[in-house]
Amino acid sequence: MSILSKIIFNDNKKRLSIERKLIKFESEVGKNLFGDIPKGHQREFFCLDQKTWIWHEAWKDNNGYNSVMTKYVLRPKGGILKSQNNGPNKLLSKEETTNLIQAIKKYVNLVNLKYQSIIA
């Protein structure tokens, strides 16, 4: 382990701060994967950890502030669970699974390109 990684990752507050910044950076890339964002909407799509993906959209309309948070959990033995706004988990359909996997692949490619452009 390098000295820098020892300094950064031995300090839990620094590690958490760096993780939050990376998630925010990656969500900026991911937010456009589902097409144009309507005016007045906010959107995020990012990888929270090795098995959890988050899609969040918020907007304000005549009824007030609206928000939908969808959490996808990839199960080790197969299948993907989906919950919205902390509701019950449901197994994704085959079509939803295909769409999510395509979005994840696009996300990974775009995020890798962004990181490579920063490092270069």
N, C-alpha and C positions, 0 to 999 in steps of 0.2 A: 504494500500500500504506500502510495506517495505521501510525502509530508503534507502537501496541500489537502489531499483527501482526508488525512488524519485530523487536520485542523478543522476542516469544514464539517465532517461527519461526526466528530466527537462532541461537537456542540449541537445539541438537539434543537435549540431555537434557530440556529443558522440553517440547519438541515431542513427544518420545516419551512422556513422562509424561502429557501432556494426551491423547494418542491412546489410551494404556492406560486412562485414566479414562473417556473417552468410550465405548470398547468395553465396559468393565465396566458402565457406565450402560445402554447399549443392550442388553447381554445380559440385564440384569434385566427389560427389557421383553419381549425375545424368548423368554425361557425358558418363558413360559406359552402360547405359540402352539400347542403340540402337546397341549394339554389339561392336566388336573391332574397335578401332579408327585407320584408316590407317596412315601409317608413314607420317609425315609432316602435319597432320591435327590437328586442335584444336577443341574441342567440349565442349559445355555446355548445360545443361538442368536444369532448376530451376524454382521455384515458385517465382514470383516477388511480388505478393500481393494476396489477397483472391480470385481474379478472373482471374489473368493473369499468364500464363506460357510462358517461353521463351526457344526455342531451337536455338542454334547458332553453326554454323560450319564454320571454316575458313581453307584455305589451299593455298599453292603456287604451281603452275604448270608452264608449258612452256609459258602460256599466262599471267602470273603474279599472283598477289594476288587475291583470290576469297573469298567471304564471303556470307553466307546466314543466315539471322536472321528471324526466324519464331515466330510470337506472336500468342498465342491462348488465346482468351477471353471467359470465361464461362459466358453465359448470365443467369440472374436470372430466367427468364421464360422458359429456356430450349434452347438447341442448343449451339454450340461452333463456334465462329468466328475465322478465320485464316487469317493472313496477312503475306506476306513475303517481307522483305526489305522495310517496310513502304508502301507497295502497298495497293490496295483496300481489304476490308474485304470480305471473302467468307465463307459461311456456310459449315462446315465440312460434308462430306458424312457419312453415317451410319458406314461404315467400318473404316474410319479415326477416328471417334468418339470413337469407340470400342477400337482401338489401343491406342489412347491417354489416355483413361481412364485406360487401363491396365498399361501403362507406369507411370501414376500418382500414381496408387496404389503401384507399385513396388518402385517408388521413395519415397513415404511416409514411406513405411516399412523399406527401407534401411536407410533413414535419421534418423528415430526413433531409429533403432538399433545403428547407429553411436553415436547419442546423449546419448543413454543409456550406451554405453560402456565408454563414457567420464565421465559421472556422477558417474558410479559405482566405 
